[in-house]
Amino acid sequence: MKRKQRFKNQEAEADPEFQVAPMADVLFVLLIFFISITSTEVLRKDAGLVLPDADKALQADKAKNAGQVVINLSWFPMTRTSSVKVDSMRFDDVNALIPLLQERLAQNPLLRVLIRADKDVEYSYVADIMRACAQANIGNVTFAVITGGETPKTEREKS
């Protein structure tokens, strides 16, 4: 008699249901995490820049990118002027960069500056940024370039 009851109790149990809500919660948390990580990297790059070509350029070490300031230098050929951006801040005067660079250097003594200059920008503007880095006592300055292949075309080159 006990055997029949035990057998009936085992058959009476329902199949376990698949829980969708906890899985959706985990997926949303992962989605938010990846969006927040990628958006901080996107803010550092200016899509309108066309970087110069360099055949013998070295690949950047991603581990070192955490302690760097990215300076985007855009060039406007119609007005023959440039625009300087660090993260989302725009600077009209290159000398205004010096206090920001000194502050970042105080936070991280191994700070590196990455200059992303448009390939058509006049050298004097790049030299001004390098001079501002020197006045802020930053000796580790690198340049972003395209290695090999064809450079992507911007809207101004397409028209």
C-alpha positions as CSV (number, residue, x, y, z in Angstrom):
1,M,0.0,0.0,0.0
2,K,2.8,2.4,0.8
3,R,4.4,1.6,-2.5
4,K,1.4,2.7,-4.4
5,Q,1.1,6.0,-2.5
6,R,4.8,6.8,-3.0
7,F,4.4,6.0,-6.7
8,K,1.3,8.2,-7.0
9,N,3.1,11.1,-5.2
10,Q,6.0,11.0,-7.6
11,E,3.7,11.1,-10.7
12,A,1.6,13.9,-9.3
13,E,4.5,16.4,-9.2
14,A,4.3,18.9,-12.1
15,D,7.2,19.6,-14.5
16,P,9.3,22.5,-13.3
17,E,8.4,25.7,-15.2
18,F,11.0,27.9,-16.9
19,Q,11.3,31.2,-15.0
20,V,11.5,34.1,-17.6
21,A,11.5,37.1,-15.2
22,P,14.8,36.4,-13.5
23,M,16.5,35.8,-16.8
24,A,15.1,39.0,-18.2
25,D,16.4,40.9,-15.2
26,V,19.9,39.5,-15.7
27,L,19.8,40.4,-19.4
28,F,18.7,44.0,-18.6
29,V,21.5,44.4,-16.1
30,L,24.1,43.1,-18.6
31,L,22.6,45.4,-21.3
32,I,22.9,48.4,-19.0
33,F,26.4,47.5,-18.1
34,F,27.6,47.2,-21.7
35,I,25.8,50.4,-22.7
36,S,27.5,52.4,-19.9
37,I,30.9,51.0,-20.7
38,T,30.7,51.6,-24.5
39,S,29.3,55.1,-24.1
40,T,32.2,56.3,-22.1
41,E,34.6,55.0,-24.8
42,V,32.5,56.6,-27.5
43,L,32.6,60.0,-25.7
44,R,36.4,60.0,-26.0
45,K,36.4,59.8,-29.8
46,D,35.1,62.4,-32.3
47,A,33.6,60.6,-35.3
48,G,34.2,63.6,-37.6
49,L,37.9,63.3,-37.4
50,V,39.9,61.7,-40.3
51,L,43.1,60.4,-38.8
52,P,46.3,60.4,-40.8
53,D,47.9,57.3,-42.2
54,A,51.0,55.7,-40.6
55,D,52.6,52.6,-42.1
56,K,54.8,51.8,-39.1
57,A,52.4,52.7,-36.3
58,L,52.2,50.4,-33.2
59,Q,49.0,49.1,-31.8
60,A,47.9,50.8,-28.6
61,D,47.8,48.8,-25.4
62,K,44.2,48.7,-24.2
63,A,45.4,48.3,-20.6
64,K,47.2,51.6,-20.7
65,N,44.1,53.5,-22.0
66,A,42.6,53.9,-18.5
67,G,45.1,56.5,-17.5
68,Q,45.0,58.8,-20.5
69,V,43.4,62.0,-21.7
70,V,42.1,62.0,-25.3
71,I,42.3,65.4,-27.0
72,N,40.3,65.6,-30.3
73,L,41.5,68.3,-32.7
74,S,39.0,68.9,-35.6
75,W,39.8,71.0,-38.6
76,F,37.4,73.2,-40.6
77,P,38.9,73.9,-44.0
78,M,36.3,76.5,-45.0
79,T,37.2,78.8,-42.1
80,R,40.7,77.4,-41.6
81,T,40.1,77.0,-37.9
82,S,40.3,74.2,-35.5
83,S,38.2,72.9,-32.6
84,V,39.7,71.3,-29.5
85,K,37.6,68.8,-27.4
86,V,38.5,66.7,-24.3
87,D,35.7,64.3,-23.5
88,S,32.6,66.4,-24.2
89,M,34.2,69.8,-23.2
90,R,35.1,72.2,-26.0
91,F,38.0,74.6,-25.6
92,D,38.3,77.8,-27.6
93,D,41.8,78.5,-26.3
94,V,44.5,75.8,-26.1
95,N,45.9,77.4,-22.9
96,A,42.6,76.6,-21.2
97,L,43.7,73.0,-21.4
98,I,46.6,73.5,-19.1
99,P,44.6,73.6,-15.8
100,L,42.6,70.5,-16.8
101,L,45.8,68.6,-17.7
102,Q,47.4,69.6,-14.4
103,E,44.4,68.4,-12.5
104,R,44.4,65.0,-14.3
105,L,48.1,64.7,-13.8
106,A,47.7,65.3,-10.0
107,Q,45.1,62.4,-10.0
108,N,47.3,60.1,-12.0
109,P,51.1,60.7,-12.1
110,L,51.4,58.2,-15.0
111,L,49.0,60.2,-17.2
112,R,49.3,59.9,-21.0
113,V,47.8,62.3,-23.5
114,L,46.5,60.9,-26.8
115,I,46.2,63.6,-29.5
116,R,43.6,62.7,-32.2
117,A,44.2,65.3,-34.8
118,D,42.4,65.6,-38.1
119,K,44.8,64.7,-41.0
120,D,44.3,68.1,-42.6
121,V,44.9,70.2,-39.5
122,E,47.8,72.6,-39.7
123,Y,50.9,71.6,-37.7
124,S,50.8,74.9,-35.6
125,Y,47.6,73.7,-33.9
126,V,49.1,70.4,-33.0
127,A,52.3,72.2,-31.7
128,D,50.1,74.4,-29.5
129,I,48.5,71.3,-27.9
130,M,52.0,69.8,-27.4
131,R,53.2,73.0,-25.8
132,A,50.2,73.0,-23.5
133,C,51.1,69.4,-22.4
134,A,54.7,70.5,-21.8
135,Q,53.5,73.4,-19.6
136,A,51.3,71.0,-17.6
137,N,54.5,68.8,-17.1
138,I,53.1,65.9,-19.1
139,G,55.9,64.1,-21.1
140,N,53.9,61.1,-22.3
141,V,52.2,62.3,-25.5
142,T,51.1,60.0,-28.3
143,F,49.2,60.4,-31.5
144,A,46.3,58.4,-33.0
145,V,46.7,57.3,-36.6
146,I,45.1,54.8,-39.0
147,T,47.4,51.9,-39.8
148,G,47.2,50.5,-43.3
149,G,44.2,50.2,-45.5
150,E,41.9,53.0,-46.7
151,T,40.9,55.7,-44.3
152,P,37.1,56.0,-43.7
153,K,35.5,58.9,-45.6
154,T,33.7,61.6,-43.7
155,E,30.7,63.6,-44.9
156,R,32.9,66.5,-46.1
157,E,35.0,64.1,-48.3
158,K,31.9,62.4,-49.8
159,S,30.4,65.7,-51.1
